Amino acid sequence: MATTPQAPTLAGAVATLKPPVITVTTELIQKYLDENQNLITAILESQNVGKLQDCMQYQAKLQHNLMYLAAIADATPVQAPPPAAPPQLQGTLG
């Protein structure tokens, strides 16, 4: 009895997908910070004029950006600060 090949499942296809590699630069992070500042301003303006639907859309985009920046921060190794110079003794003991 011949068996028919089965189509790959969606779960199997998703498991093999790899996210695109994005180089995180200070310029990219600054772009997100600038966009977040604009979104906060837009949220405040929308609230002031009663455009709650617009406000919700801006808040959702802001939340997405903040989660992205948090993921970058979590994935970035913490750099130890340079060791402090030992204090210099002034004068002589005696």
N, C-alpha and C positions, 0 to 999 in steps of 0.2 A: 504494500500500500504506500503510495507516494504522499509525502507531506508537502503542504504548500508553505512557502516562506511567509513569515509573519512580518508585518510592517513594524518598524521600530515604534516604541511607545513614546509619548510626549515626555514622560519622566526621564526616559533614557536619553532623549535628545537634549533635554535641558541640562542633564548631568554632564554631558560632554561639551557644552558650550562654555567658552571662557570669555570673561569680560574683556573688552579692548584695553590695551595697556595705554594709560594716560600718564604722561610725564607731569608731575606736580611741580609747578614753579611758583616762585613768589608772585609773579605776574598773574597767574591763574588764581591764586588765593586772594590777591588784591582785587581782582575782577569780581569774585564772589562777595567780598566785603563791601565793595562799592555798590553792587547790586542789592545787597541786604540793606544798606543805608537808604537806597532809593525805595525799596519795598516798605521799609518802616515809615518813611515819609508818606508814601501812597496809602498805607493802612490808616495812618492818622487822618489824612485828608478825607478818605472814604468814610471813616467813622464820623467826622465832623459834618458831612453833608448827607449822612444817612444811607449811603450806598453799601449796604451790608453784604450783598452778593459779591461785589468787587473786593470788599475787605476780606472776605473769606478766601477768595482766590489768591490774593496777595499773601495772606497768612500761610496758605498751603505751600506756596512757592518759597517763602521765607523758611518754613520748617524744613523743606527739602534741602535748601542750601545749608542750613545749620547742621543737619544730619550729615551731609556730605563733608563739610568742614570738620565735624567731630570725628568722622571716620578717618580723615587724613591725619588728624592730630593723634588719634589712637594708634595708627599704623606707623607713625614717625617715632623712631627711637629718641629717647631723651638724651640730649647732650649734657654731659656734666660740665659745670662751670669750671674755668681754669682755677688751679689751686691758688689760694691767696698767698701773697708774699709774706714770709715771716716778719714779724715786727722787728724793727731795728732798735737796739738799745741806745739810748742817748747818755753820754757821759760815762764815767767810770764808777765802779763800786768801790767803796772804800773808806 
